């Protein structure tokens, strides 16, 4: 194959000229992928330790999911929910049976799932808790990342997400992540829900203190408040359990999922919840042209089958423990802290290290893909299909660059 040395720069220039500058990607132009590997347009191979922010949990281009997608593409892609289709009902049952929740509502992006949860929680507050109209409040946490819609950024504390995008949607109160006392003090008679990431991914794979999630569950039970877990990044096996909230043996009233729900093939998300919570929706109160479309359902169904049949949750627990053990055994060098759970790790560097991006750029040159977050942290989220040999190769590169 003849390699055009000018192709990457031409494609980058084309994107820069015609695309909005809302991302700061590395100058790597990908063209194909398989399993844990990605190739650029010049034929160079890379081990992917970002995996679409965890969406590619089942590995790139998993043949089983691809086959389901192609088969459905040739049958029926979209009807809108104005009509029923034969792929949605089996997926709804599969989701509820696997997760133990009563009902599911399918959407597309993760942010849409969170918006759905917000609407459900507010309406539940008015219908079931008796909150006065227009006064429902949701508690959220510092360092959160739930999406980028105008409502969601209204309760972000990241200047990058909020600056220049006001006026902001009212009805949210931010309390310090991991601080149960602050949550108890902030919860009032108008609080309809607590929305929380059991592990904060975008913040740098930040785990709350042990007992935090259990304490939130007890708080919600005592004050008649909904507990809603955002597991779009940390759910579906990433932390070594199907859901991250399972590490504390609790169950929320609702949970948002996405990313790995489609194995990276297609935007699919969902709100799962109790029958009481989901019962607030009636015809016309919520929906989406593409939400629950047959193509999305076929893809999500196959992605869930792969997750279960290949025991990827167990793999995440086993290989994740090994990854974290090896990371913590490294010479500290510029590393301030290593956090993680399952096949998900955050390597926080000391401020004097000069930021995490330059280390990601050095790793890119070594053939390992990862991404910085919150300036000083390298976030690692390889596909759950990764092998121990591939982990060892990546660990050697990390040791080399972080020495």
C-alpha positions as CSV (number, residue, x, y, z in Angstrom):
1,X,0.0,0.0,0.0
2,X,1.3,3.4,-1.0
3,X,1.3,5.9,1.9
4,X,0.7,9.5,1.2
5,X,2.8,11.5,3.7
6,X,0.7,14.6,3.2
7,X,-2.7,13.0,3.9
8,X,-2.8,13.6,7.7
9,X,-2.0,17.3,7.3
10,X,-4.5,17.7,4.5
11,X,-7.2,16.1,6.5
12,X,-6.4,18.1,9.6
13,X,-6.4,21.4,7.6
14,X,-9.7,20.4,6.0
15,X,-11.3,19.8,9.5
16,X,-9.8,23.0,10.8
17,X,-11.2,25.0,7.9
18,X,-14.7,23.6,7.9
19,X,-15.3,22.4,11.4
20,X,-16.1,24.3,14.6
21,X,-13.2,24.4,17.0
22,X,-15.0,22.7,19.9
23,X,-12.4,20.0,20.4
24,X,-8.6,19.9,20.9
25,X,-7.7,16.5,19.4
26,X,-4.3,15.0,19.0
27,X,-3.0,15.1,15.4
28,X,-3.7,11.4,14.9
29,X,-6.0,10.6,12.0
30,X,-7.6,7.2,12.5
31,X,-8.9,5.1,9.6
32,X,-9.6,1.7,11.0
33,X,-9.7,-0.4,14.2
34,X,-10.0,-3.9,15.5
35,X,-10.3,-5.1,19.1
36,X,-8.0,-3.0,21.2
37,X,-6.1,-1.5,18.3
38,X,-6.5,1.5,16.1
39,X,-4.6,2.3,12.8
40,X,-3.9,5.8,11.4
41,X,-4.0,6.8,7.7
42,X,-0.3,6.1,7.4
43,X,-0.7,2.5,8.6
44,X,0.7,3.0,12.1
45,X,-0.9,0.8,14.9
46,X,-1.8,2.1,18.3
47,X,-3.1,0.4,21.5
48,X,-6.3,2.2,22.5
49,X,-6.5,3.1,26.2
50,X,-9.3,5.6,25.7
51,X,-11.8,3.4,23.9
52,X,-14.2,6.2,23.0
53,X,-14.3,7.3,26.6
54,X,-15.3,3.8,27.5
55,X,-18.0,3.4,24.8
56,X,-15.9,0.7,23.0
57,X,-16.0,-1.6,26.0
58,X,-16.5,-4.6,23.8
59,X,-13.6,-3.8,21.6
60,X,-13.5,-2.0,18.3
61,X,-15.7,-3.5,15.5
62,X,-16.8,-6.5,17.5
63,X,-17.9,-8.9,14.8
64,X,-21.1,-10.0,16.6
65,X,-22.3,-6.5,17.1
66,X,-21.3,-5.5,13.5
67,X,-23.2,-8.5,12.1
68,X,-26.4,-7.5,14.1
69,X,-26.0,-3.9,12.8
70,X,-25.6,-4.9,9.2
71,X,-28.5,-7.4,9.3
72,X,-30.8,-4.7,10.8
73,X,-29.6,-2.1,8.4
74,X,-30.8,-4.3,5.5
75,X,-34.2,-4.8,7.2
76,X,-35.4,-1.7,9.0
77,X,-33.6,1.3,10.5
78,X,-36.2,3.8,11.6
79,X,-40.0,4.0,12.0
80,X,-40.1,6.7,14.7
81,X,-42.1,5.8,17.7
82,X,-45.3,6.8,15.9
83,X,-45.3,3.0,15.1
84,X,-44.1,0.0,16.9
85,X,-41.1,-2.1,15.8
86,X,-40.1,-5.7,16.5
87,X,-36.7,-4.9,18.1
88,X,-37.7,-2.6,20.9
89,X,-39.8,-5.0,23.1
90,X,-37.1,-7.7,23.3
91,X,-34.4,-5.1,24.2
92,X,-36.5,-3.6,26.9
93,X,-37.1,-7.0,28.5
94,X,-33.4,-7.8,28.2
95,X,-32.3,-4.6,29.8
96,X,-34.8,-4.9,32.7
97,X,-34.0,-8.6,33.3
98,X,-30.2,-8.0,33.2
99,X,-30.3,-4.9,35.5
100,X,-33.3,-5.6,37.8
101,X,-35.0,-2.3,37.0
102,X,-38.7,-2.3,36.2
103,X,-38.8,-0.2,33.1
104,X,-36.5,1.5,30.6
105,X,-36.8,4.5,28.3
106,X,-34.5,4.5,25.3
107,X,-32.8,7.7,24.0
108,X,-29.7,8.4,22.0
109,X,-26.9,10.3,23.7
110,X,-25.9,10.2,27.3
111,X,-26.9,13.8,27.8
112,X,-30.4,12.9,26.6
113,X,-30.6,10.1,29.2
114,X,-29.7,12.6,31.9
115,X,-32.2,15.2,30.6
116,X,-34.8,12.4,30.7
117,X,-33.9,11.6,34.3
118,X,-34.2,15.3,35.3
119,X,-37.6,15.5,33.8
120,X,-38.7,12.3,35.4
121,X,-37.4,13.4,38.8
122,X,-39.1,16.7,38.7
123,X,-42.5,15.3,37.6
124,X,-42.2,12.6,40.3
125,X,-41.6,15.4,42.9
126,X,-44.8,17.1,41.9
127,X,-47.0,14.0,41.5
128,X,-45.7,11.9,44.3
129,X,-44.0,14.1,46.9
130,X,-46.3,17.0,46.6
131,X,-43.7,19.7,45.9
132,X,-45.3,23.0,44.8
133,X,-45.2,23.6,41.0
134,X,-42.0,25.0,39.8
135,X,-40.1,24.5,43.0
136,X,-38.5,21.0,42.6
137,X,-34.8,21.0,43.3
138,X,-32.1,18.4,42.5
139,X,-28.9,18.0,44.4
140,X,-25.8,17.5,42.3
141,X,-22.0,17.4,43.2
142,X,-18.9,19.4,42.6
143,X,-16.7,18.0,39.8
144,X,-19.7,16.5,38.0
145,X,-19.9,15.8,34.3
146,X,-23.4,14.8,33.0
147,X,-23.3,16.2,29.5
148,X,-23.2,19.5,27.7
149,X,-26.8,20.6,27.1
150,X,-27.8,24.1,28.5
151,X,-29.7,22.5,31.4
152,X,-26.9,20.2,32.3
153,X,-24.1,22.8,32.2
154,X,-26.3,24.9,34.4
155,X,-25.2,22.6,37.3
156,X,-21.6,22.2,36.3
157,X,-18.8,23.9,38.3
158,X,-16.4,23.8,35.3
159,X,-15.7,27.2,33.9
160,X,-15.0,25.6,30.5
161,X,-18.5,24.2,30.4
162,X,-20.3,27.2,31.8
163,X,-18.5,30.4,30.8
164,X,-20.6,32.3,28.2
165,X,-23.5,30.0,28.2
166,X,-25.9,31.6,30.7
167,X,-28.5,32.4,31.8
168,X,-28.6,29.0,33.5
169,X,-31.5,26.7,34.3
170,X,-32.6,27.0,38.0
171,X,-33.5,24.1,40.2
172,X,-30.1,22.6,41.1
173,X,-27.9,22.8,44.1
174,X,-24.2,21.8,44.0
175,X,-22.6,20.2,47.1
176,X,-19.1,18.9,47.6
177,X,-18.6,15.4,46.1
178,X,-18.2,12.8,48.8
179,X,-19.4,15.0,51.6
180,X,-22.5,13.3,53.2
181,X,-22.9,16.0,55.8
182,X,-23.2,18.7,53.1
183,X,-25.7,16.6,51.2
184,X,-27.8,16.1,54.4
185,X,-27.7,19.9,55.1
186,X,-28.6,20.8,51.5
187,X,-31.6,18.4,51.2
188,X,-34.8,20.2,51.9
189,X,-38.6,19.7,51.4
190,X,-38.4,20.7,47.8
191,X,-35.6,18.3,47.0
192,X,-36.9,15.7,44.6
193,X,-33.7,13.9,43.7
194,X,-30.0,13.5,44.2
195,X,-28.1,12.9,40.9
196,X,-24.7,11.4,41.4
197,X,-21.9,9.7,39.5
198,X,-20.8,6.7,41.7
199,X,-17.4,7.3,40.2
200,X,-16.6,10.6,38.5
201,X,-14.9,9.9,35.2
202,X,-14.4,13.3,33.6
203,X,-13.1,14.6,36.9
204,X,-10.2,12.1,36.7
205,X,-11.7,8.7,37.9
206,X,-12.5,10.1,41.3
207,X,-13.9,7.7,43.8
208,X,-16.0,9.0,46.7
209,X,-15.2,7.9,50.3
210,X,-16.3,4.4,51.3
211,X,-19.9,4.6,52.5
212,X,-20.8,7.6,50.5
213,X,-23.3,6.0,48.1
214,X,-24.8,4.0,51.0
215,X,-25.2,7.2,53.0
216,X,-27.0,8.9,50.0
217,X,-29.3,5.9,49.8
218,X,-30.2,6.2,53.5
219,X,-30.6,10.0,53.2
220,X,-33.0,9.5,50.2
221,X,-35.0,6.9,52.1
222,X,-35.3,9.0,55.2
223,X,-36.4,12.2,53.3
224,X,-38.4,10.6,50.4
225,X,-36.0,11.7,47.8
226,X,-35.1,9.9,44.6
227,X,-31.5,8.6,44.2
228,X,-30.5,8.6,40.5
229,X,-27.1,7.3,39.5
230,X,-25.4,8.5,36.3
231,X,-23.5,5.4,35.1
232,X,-23.0,6.4,31.5
233,X,-19.3,6.1,31.9
234,X,-18.9,3.9,34.9
235,X,-21.7,1.4,34.2
236,X,-21.9,-1.8,32.2
237,X,-18.8,-3.4,33.6
238,X,-16.3,-0.6,33.6
239,X,-15.6,-0.8,37.3
240,X,-15.6,-4.6,37.6
241,X,-19.4,-4.8,38.4
242,X,-22.3,-4.3,36.1
243,X,-23.0,-1.0,37.9
244,X,-20.6,1.0,40.1
245,X,-23.3,1.5,42.7
246,X,-23.2,-2.3,43.4
247,X,-19.8,-1.9,45.1
248,X,-21.7,-0.5,48.1
249,X,-24.6,-2.9,47.9
250,X,-27.2,-0.3,47.2
251,X,-29.8,0.3,44.5
252,X,-30.8,3.7,43.2
253,X,-34.3,4.5,42.0
254,X,-33.1,5.3,38.5
255,X,-29.9,4.9,36.5
256,X,-28.7,6.4,33.2
257,X,-26.6,4.3,30.9
258,X,-25.1,4.9,27.4
259,X,-21.7,4.5,25.8
260,X,-21.0,0.8,26.2
261,X,-24.7,0.1,25.7
262,X,-23.9,0.1,21.9
263,X,-20.3,-1.1,22.0
264,X,-19.4,2.2,20.2
265,X,-21.4,1.4,17.1
266,X,-24.3,3.8,17.4
267,X,-25.6,6.4,19.9
268,X,-27.9,4.5,22.3
269,X,-28.7,5.5,25.9
270,X,-31.4,4.8,28.4
271,X,-33.0,5.7,31.7
272,X,-33.8,2.7,33.8
273,X,-36.0,3.0,36.8
274,X,-38.7,1.9,39.2
275,X,-42.2,1.6,37.9
276,X,-43.2,4.6,40.1
277,X,-40.5,6.8,38.6
278,X,-41.0,5.7,35.0
279,X,-44.8,6.0,35.4
280,X,-44.7,9.8,35.4
281,X,-44.3,9.7,31.6
282,X,-47.5,9.6,29.5
283,X,-47.9,9.9,25.7
284,X,-46.6,13.2,24.5
285,X,-44.6,14.1,27.6
286,X,-41.2,12.9,26.4
287,X,-39.7,11.3,23.3
288,X,-37.2,11.3,20.5
289,X,-37.5,10.6,16.7
290,X,-34.6,8.2,17.0
291,X,-35.0,6.9,20.6
292,X,-35.7,3.2,20.6
293,X,-35.3,2.9,16.8
294,X,-34.9,-0.7,15.5
295,X,-31.3,-0.2,14.4
296,X,-30.3,1.1,17.9
297,X,-32.2,-1.8,19.6
298,X,-30.5,-4.4,17.4
299,X,-27.0,-3.0,18.2
300,X,-27.7,-2.6,21.9
301,X,-29.1,-6.1,22.2
302,X,-26.0,-7.6,20.6
303,X,-23.7,-5.4,22.7
304,X,-25.4,-6.6,25.9
305,X,-25.1,-10.2,24.8
306,X,-21.3,-9.8,24.2
307,X,-21.0,-8.2,27.6
308,X,-22.6,-11.2,29.3
309,X,-21.5,-14.1,27.1
310,X,-17.8,-13.0,27.1
311,X,-18.0,-12.3,30.9
312,X,-16.5,-8.8,30.4
313,X,-17.6,-7.6,33.8
314,X,-15.5,-10.4,35.4
315,X,-12.6,-9.6,33.1
316,X,-12.8,-6.0,34.1
317,X,-12.6,-6.9,37.8
318,X,-9.7,-9.3,37.3
319,X,-7.6,-7.4,34.9
320,X,-8.5,-4.1,36.5
321,X,-7.1,-5.3,39.8
322,X,-3.9,-6.3,38.0
323,X,-3.6,-3.0,36.2
324,X,-4.0,-0.9,39.4
325,X,-1.5,-3.2,41.3
326,X,1.1,-2.7,38.6
327,X,0.5,1.1,38.3
328,X,0.9,1.5,42.0
329,X,4.1,-0.5,42.0
330,X,5.7,1.9,39.5
331,X,8.3,4.4,40.6
332,X,6.3,7.5,41.5
333,X,8.2,9.9,39.3
334,X,5.8,12.8,38.6
335,X,2.8,10.9,39.8
336,X,0.8,12.4,42.7
337,X,-2.0,9.8,43.0
338,X,-3.3,6.7,41.2
339,X,-7.1,6.1,41.5
340,X,-9.2,3.4,39.9
341,X,-11.7,0.7,39.9
342,X,-12.0,-2.2,37.5
343,X,-10.4,-1.4,34.1
344,X,-10.6,2.4,34.8
345,X,-7.7,4.4,36.2
346,X,-6.7,8.0,36.7
347,X,-3.1,8.9,37.1
348,X,-2.9,12.3,38.6
349,X,0.4,14.1,38.2
350,X,1.9,16.7,40.4
351,X,1.3,20.3,39.2
352,X,5.0,20.9,38.6
353,X,5.0,18.0,36.0
354,X,3.6,20.5,33.5
355,X,0.2,19.0,32.8
356,X,-0.8,15.6,31.6
357,X,-1.3,16.4,27.9
358,X,2.5,16.3,27.1
359,X,2.7,12.8,28.6
360,X,-0.2,11.7,26.5
361,X,1.6,13.1,23.4
362,X,4.7,11.2,24.4
363,X,2.7,8.0,24.8
364,X,1.1,8.6,21.4
365,X,4.6,8.5,19.9
366,X,5.1,5.2,21.6
367,X,1.9,3.8,20.2
368,X,-0.4,4.1,23.2
369,X,-3.5,6.2,23.1
370,X,-4.9,7.9,26.2
371,X,-6.3,11.3,27.1
372,X,-5.8,13.9,29.8
373,X,-8.6,15.2,31.8
374,X,-8.8,18.2,34.3
375,X,-5.3,19.2,33.1
376,X,-3.2,17.0,35.5
377,X,-4.7,13.5,35.1
378,X,-4.2,10.8,32.6
379,X,-7.4,8.7,32.2
380,X,-7.1,5.1,31.2
381,X,-10.1,3.1,30.0
382,X,-9.1,0.3,27.7
383,X,-11.6,-2.0,26.1
384,X,-12.8,-4.7,28.5
385,X,-11.7,-7.3,26.0
386,X,-8.1,-6.3,26.4
387,X,-5.6,-9.1,27.2
388,X,-3.0,-9.3,30.0
389,X,-0.3,-9.3,27.4
390,X,-1.6,-6.0,26.0
391,X,-1.9,-4.6,29.5
392,X,1.8,-5.5,30.1
393,X,2.8,-3.8,26.9
394,X,0.9,-0.6,27.9
395,X,2.3,-0.7,31.4
396,X,5.9,-0.8,30.0
397,X,5.1,2.3,27.9
398,X,3.6,4.1,30.9
399,X,6.7,3.3,33.0
400,X,8.9,4.6,30.3
401,X,7.2,7.9,29.8
402,X,6.4,8.5,33.5
403,X,9.9,7.6,34.7
